[in-house]
Amino acid sequence: MLAKLTFVLAAGVLSAACVSAAYAAQPANVSSQAGTELVAPFEAQARAQWREDIAHIATPAEGCFHATYPSVVWERAACKAAIPRVTPTPRWRSFGAAQNAGNGNDYTLHSSTLITKAVGSFPTVTGVTSESGVGVAAYGGGGILGANEYSLQINSSFDDTTSACKNHSGCTVWQQYVYAPDYEVDGEAAVFMQYWLIGYGGSSCPSGFGSDGSGDCYKNSAAATAPDVPATQLGNVKLTGTVTAGGNDTVVFTNGTQAYSSSGKDSVLYLATVWKVGEWNVVGNAGGSMAKFNTGSSITAKLAVTNGSTTAPSCVANSGSTGESNNLNLGSCSTGGGSTPYIQFTESN
């Protein structure tokens, strides 16, 4: 039995059951036309608020969970081992590669205070009719390739060290929050975190970590199973990454009326002690691959954070950490402050 959740609101304290009932009480006014669900504005607003709320609710324990609108209670779900299908590729940039987004050529959010939560979304998606994952020669043509093969990534920087490095000289930590279609099983997406000890060195990695053969160590958290979402529907999804010092880090993927999460101990990398930089984008699905969108595609990417500040963060160009990329060209980057400081940019071809 999950512990009862409570919400502190301006009008007082409501139980999770009451909050769920409040969502459900909204008049749905949903109909179907030619197989397409039509949602009334007030219902769409209620669902959007639910997606925002569920991503802010901590899962009750380490592991995998699932929630369905209008419930705001995380229900335990089966986890799967997210063993990389192909050799993962860290942030080493391939010099001389085309200057599309990703593979180092990306904007990152820089905060002057520690980040506890980052939310990635695509407020505007236009002209996207197809996408396919393609191999990149500089990375050996690897990755999960084909139609609708991409990944969503929120990445920390690779410049900070923590006690997870065990005093290995030059070692830094790098954490990724990932949604990846077909990652372990065709037809199923995986929602997980990938942990790196960059420059750990030596001939062996810590227990549970694999080695890339170049002194870097990596492993994945357990993975929650989610549906494959076609790239044409990117405007409907969000990815959230959180850290909790002394507790669990969590990745949450929301789409429509469904939410999927995986939580693991922050002590894997101790990211909560150093997280001040975030990268967000849609890129290739593992192995340094590229997400190739049809000509005429335009995507607005937004990364908003909770960092105990209302000051607008910095948006820094050419500072991405992932090796994967897409075939879109970056536009200008804007920033904003308030309760959730953010960066936002458009990429198109």
Salt bridges, closest charged atoms under 4 A:
GLU37 OE1 - ARG47 NH1 3.35
GLU43 OE2 - ARG47 NE 2.88
GLU52 OE2 - HIS56 NE2 3.93
GLU52 OE1 - LYS238 NZ 3.25
GLU62 OE1 - LYS265 NZ 3.62
ASP186 OD1 - ARG85 NH1 3.61
GLU188 OE1 - LYS80 NZ 2.60
